[in-house]
Amino acid sequence: MSDEAFNPLCYAKRELVPLVDALVACAEAESSHDQVFYFSKIKHGIETAAGSDDLIEVFFNLSAANFVGFNYSREMAIILDRLLEKSQLLAESQNISDREIH
């Protein structure tokens, strides 16, 4: 795929939102209201992003998800790992695109 064809917003909505939805569903099933709020806020950030710069806060919050003191079930930990992996790929692709521009 060429750099012109890569759209970080479309990627985030296509690849990250379903995983965030899965985290929210697990948190709801486990009555973990703080986690539901946290991941719903991340989803909202992705869905309302107007440009790739708007995803910076989303990346920050995703990166912090392991350090905010939540106790994740095994299922949630697996989903969160997949989400972090996909968000890392997106961040790396953004770094490559930025370097090629400058």
C-alpha positions, 0 to 999 in steps of 0.5 A: 500500500502506498503512503498516499493510500494510507489514511490513519483515521480510517485505519483507526476507525476500522482496526481500533474501534472494534477492539475498543468495543470489545473492551467496553463489552467485557468491562460492562459484563464485569461491571467495571464502570471505570473501565467502561468510561475510560475505554468509551472515552478512547472510542469517542476520541477515535470517532471524533478525530478530524485529523491524524494529530487528533489521535495523539491523545488517543495514543497517550490514553491507550499507552496509559491503560496499563498504568491507571490501576485497572485489574483486567481479566485475562480476556480484557488483557488479551484484547488490550494487547491486540489493541496496543499492538495495532495502535503501535503499528499506526504510530509507527506508520505515522512516524515513517510518513512524517519523516518522508515529508521532511 
